[in-house]
């Protein structure tokens, strides 16, 4: 497995967020994680890149048990994992090129020429040539999303984690972001985990979809299997029908 979470538990004070969550992601797969607000989807992502450690359970990335790593071994594994934030998380006072270069400047041995080359390549891969010296405020919401993706792929990661990449986008821009996610998988061969509320997006981009509910993986399957699921919790989410939750009570 490229990414594997085994029986992961995580609580914040009295609030139990993950209650034995298990997930396996094969190399090259794109897996979308769906579920209601507050179910712990972003918490799950932060375990994959080592920002959080589980209270119990194991987290494996690229053959390393990341929840047991510290110091430089942890940073080395993190450099293989790109993170695309929900609202791009660009710094307004920095140009797009400077934003994309941020992570690269933490890699030992990269010259300024190397950094500039990687920045140009990353921006080209997301169709943002020519915006290097612009600031985030000068870009549309969709362009800022793409700049955030460029910053992640500039590190040439083996894994990409997307936290609600299509939130707040119009249908045309949303479709464009979906195409970019597919492009990253097809052309770069990255393994991806995508947190999303958008089912049409999940159906388009995913090899598999996993539903996180009450701290556990409620169900996992292909897009067709999730679309046709008889599970009332899945149907309630997919169809937007709260009344179906009564069947699961």
C-alpha positions as CSV (number, residue, x, y, z in Angstrom):
1,X,0.0,0.0,0.0
2,X,1.1,3.6,-0.6
3,X,-1.0,5.0,2.2
4,X,-2.5,3.0,5.0
5,X,-4.3,4.0,8.1
6,X,-5.0,1.1,10.5
7,X,-7.6,1.4,13.3
8,X,-6.8,5.1,13.8
9,X,-8.3,6.9,16.8
10,X,-8.1,10.6,17.5
11,X,-9.8,12.8,20.1
12,X,-9.6,16.4,21.0
13,X,-10.5,16.6,24.7
14,X,-13.9,15.0,25.1
15,X,-14.6,15.0,21.4
16,X,-13.8,11.7,19.7
17,X,-13.2,12.4,16.0
18,X,-11.7,9.2,14.6
19,X,-12.9,6.0,16.2
20,X,-11.0,3.2,14.5
21,X,-10.7,4.6,11.0
22,X,-9.1,2.3,8.5
23,X,-8.1,3.2,4.9
24,X,-5.8,1.7,2.3
25,X,-4.8,3.6,-0.9
26,X,-2.9,1.8,-3.6
27,X,-0.1,3.4,-5.6
28,X,-1.5,5.6,-8.3
29,X,-5.0,5.5,-7.0
30,X,-7.3,8.6,-6.4
31,X,-9.5,8.0,-3.4
32,X,-12.1,10.5,-2.4
33,X,-13.3,10.7,1.2
34,X,-16.8,12.0,1.7
35,X,-18.9,12.6,4.8
36,X,-20.8,15.3,6.6
37,X,-19.3,18.4,8.1
38,X,-17.4,17.8,11.4
39,X,-16.9,14.1,10.7
40,X,-13.1,14.4,10.8
41,X,-12.1,14.4,7.1
42,X,-9.5,17.2,7.4
43,X,-8.2,15.5,10.6
44,X,-7.7,12.4,8.6
45,X,-5.6,14.2,6.1
46,X,-3.4,15.8,8.8
47,X,-2.5,12.3,10.0
48,X,-1.3,11.3,6.5
49,X,1.3,14.1,6.4
50,X,2.3,13.8,10.0
51,X,0.8,17.1,11.2
52,X,-1.2,15.0,13.7
53,X,-0.4,11.8,15.5
54,X,-3.1,9.3,16.4
55,X,-4.0,8.5,19.9
56,X,-4.0,4.8,18.8
57,X,-3.5,3.0,15.5
58,X,-0.9,3.2,12.8
59,X,-0.3,5.5,9.8
60,X,1.9,4.3,7.0
61,X,3.1,6.4,4.0
62,X,5.5,5.1,1.4
63,X,6.5,2.2,3.6
64,X,7.3,4.4,6.6
65,X,5.2,4.4,9.7
66,X,4.9,8.2,9.8
67,X,3.2,8.4,13.2
68,X,6.5,7.1,14.7
69,X,8.8,9.4,12.8
70,X,10.4,12.6,14.3
71,X,12.9,15.2,13.0
72,X,14.6,14.8,9.6
73,X,13.1,11.4,8.8
74,X,9.6,12.9,9.3
75,X,10.5,15.9,7.1
76,X,11.9,13.6,4.4
77,X,8.6,11.7,4.2
78,X,6.5,14.9,4.3
79,X,8.4,16.2,1.3
80,X,6.9,13.3,-0.7
81,X,3.4,14.5,0.3
82,X,1.9,17.6,-1.3
83,X,-1.0,19.3,0.4
84,X,-3.6,21.4,-1.4
85,X,-5.5,23.6,1.1
86,X,-9.2,24.3,0.9
87,X,-8.8,28.0,0.1
88,X,-5.4,27.8,-1.5
89,X,-3.7,29.5,1.6
90,X,-1.6,31.8,-0.5
91,X,0.3,34.7,1.1
92,X,-1.1,38.0,-0.2
93,X,2.2,39.8,0.3
94,X,4.1,37.4,-1.9
95,X,4.0,37.0,-5.7
96,X,2.6,33.7,-7.2
97,X,6.2,32.7,-8.0
98,X,7.3,33.3,-4.4
99,X,4.3,31.4,-3.1
100,X,5.0,28.4,-5.3
101,X,8.7,28.5,-4.3
102,X,8.1,28.5,-0.5
103,X,8.4,24.7,0.0
104,X,11.3,24.4,-2.4
105,X,13.4,26.8,-0.3
106,X,13.3,24.3,2.5
107,X,15.0,21.6,0.4
108,X,18.7,21.4,0.9
109,X,20.9,21.8,-2.2
110,X,18.4,23.4,-4.6
111,X,19.9,26.4,-6.3
112,X,17.9,29.6,-7.3
113,X,18.0,28.4,-10.9
114,X,16.6,25.0,-9.9
115,X,13.9,26.7,-7.9
116,X,12.9,29.0,-10.7
117,X,12.8,26.1,-13.1
118,X,10.5,24.1,-10.8
119,X,8.3,27.1,-10.3
120,X,7.9,27.6,-14.1
121,X,7.2,23.9,-14.6
122,X,4.6,23.7,-11.8
123,X,2.8,26.7,-13.1
124,X,2.8,25.4,-16.6
125,X,1.3,22.1,-15.4
126,X,-1.7,23.9,-14.1
127,X,-2.0,26.3,-17.0
128,X,-0.8,29.4,-15.2
129,X,2.0,30.5,-17.4
130,X,2.7,34.2,-17.2
131,X,1.3,34.9,-13.7
132,X,4.7,34.6,-11.9
133,X,4.9,38.2,-10.8
134,X,1.2,38.7,-10.0
135,X,-0.2,38.7,-6.5
136,X,-3.0,36.4,-5.3
137,X,-5.5,39.4,-5.1
138,X,-5.0,39.8,-8.9
139,X,-6.2,36.3,-9.7
140,X,-9.6,34.8,-9.8
141,X,-10.7,32.2,-7.3
142,X,-10.1,29.3,-9.7
143,X,-6.6,30.6,-10.6
144,X,-5.7,30.9,-6.9
145,X,-6.8,27.2,-6.5
146,X,-4.5,26.3,-9.4
147,X,-1.7,28.3,-7.8
148,X,-2.1,26.3,-4.6
149,X,-1.9,23.1,-6.6
150,X,1.2,24.4,-8.4
151,X,2.8,25.0,-5.0
152,X,2.1,21.4,-4.0
153,X,3.4,19.8,-7.2
154,X,6.5,21.9,-7.3
155,X,7.9,19.6,-4.6
156,X,7.4,16.7,-7.1
157,X,5.5,14.7,-4.5
158,X,4.5,11.1,-4.8
159,X,1.3,11.8,-3.0
160,X,-1.2,14.6,-3.1
161,X,-3.7,15.5,-0.4
162,X,-6.6,17.7,-1.4
163,X,-8.8,19.4,1.2
164,X,-12.1,20.4,-0.4
165,X,-10.4,21.6,-3.7
166,X,-13.7,22.6,-5.4
167,X,-15.3,24.5,-2.5
168,X,-16.8,27.9,-3.6
169,X,-16.2,27.4,-7.4
170,X,-18.6,27.9,-10.2
171,X,-19.5,24.8,-12.3
172,X,-17.0,25.6,-15.1
173,X,-14.1,26.3,-12.8
174,X,-15.0,23.2,-10.7
175,X,-14.8,21.1,-13.8
176,X,-11.4,22.6,-14.6
177,X,-10.1,21.7,-11.2
178,X,-11.4,18.1,-11.6
179,X,-9.5,17.9,-14.9
180,X,-6.3,19.1,-13.2
181,X,-6.7,16.4,-10.5
182,X,-7.1,13.8,-13.2
183,X,-4.1,15.2,-15.0
184,X,-1.9,15.0,-11.9
185,X,-2.8,11.3,-11.6
186,X,-2.5,10.4,-15.3
187,X,0.7,12.4,-16.2
188,X,2.6,12.5,-12.9
189,X,1.4,9.2,-11.5
190,X,0.7,10.6,-8.1
191,X,-1.4,8.8,-5.4
192,X,-4.2,11.1,-4.2
193,X,-6.6,11.4,-1.3
194,X,-9.3,14.0,-1.9
195,X,-11.7,15.4,0.7
196,X,-14.9,16.5,-0.9
197,X,-18.6,17.3,-0.3
198,X,-19.2,17.4,-4.1
199,X,-20.5,14.1,-5.3
200,X,-20.4,14.8,-9.0
201,X,-16.7,15.8,-8.6
202,X,-16.1,12.6,-6.6
203,X,-17.7,10.5,-9.2
204,X,-15.5,12.1,-12.0
205,X,-12.1,11.9,-10.3
206,X,-12.2,8.8,-8.1
207,X,-11.0,5.3,-8.5
208,X,-12.7,4.6,-5.1
209,X,-14.9,6.6,-2.7
210,X,-14.8,6.1,1.1
211,X,-17.5,7.5,3.4
212,X,-16.3,8.7,6.8
213,X,-19.2,8.5,9.3
214,X,-19.0,8.6,13.1
215,X,-15.3,8.2,13.1
216,X,-15.1,5.1,10.9
217,X,-15.1,4.1,7.3
218,X,-18.8,3.4,6.8
219,X,-18.5,2.1,3.2
220,X,-16.0,2.0,0.4
221,X,-16.4,1.3,-3.3
222,X,-16.1,2.4,-6.8
223,X,-18.1,5.5,-7.9
224,X,-20.8,3.2,-9.4
225,X,-21.0,1.2,-6.2
226,X,-21.4,4.3,-4.1
227,X,-24.0,5.8,-6.5
228,X,-26.0,2.6,-6.3
229,X,-25.5,2.0,-2.5
230,X,-28.6,1.0,-0.5
231,X,-27.0,2.1,2.7
232,X,-29.3,4.8,4.1
233,X,-26.5,7.0,5.5
234,X,-24.7,6.9,2.1
235,X,-28.0,7.7,0.3
236,X,-28.8,10.5,2.7
237,X,-25.5,12.2,1.9
238,X,-25.5,11.5,-1.9
239,X,-29.1,12.5,-2.4
240,X,-29.2,15.3,0.2
241,X,-32.1,13.6,2.1
242,X,-31.9,13.9,5.9
243,X,-35.1,11.9,6.2
244,X,-33.1,8.8,5.2
245,X,-31.0,9.0,8.3
246,X,-34.0,7.8,10.3
247,X,-33.6,4.4,8.6
248,X,-30.1,4.2,9.9
249,X,-31.1,5.0,13.5
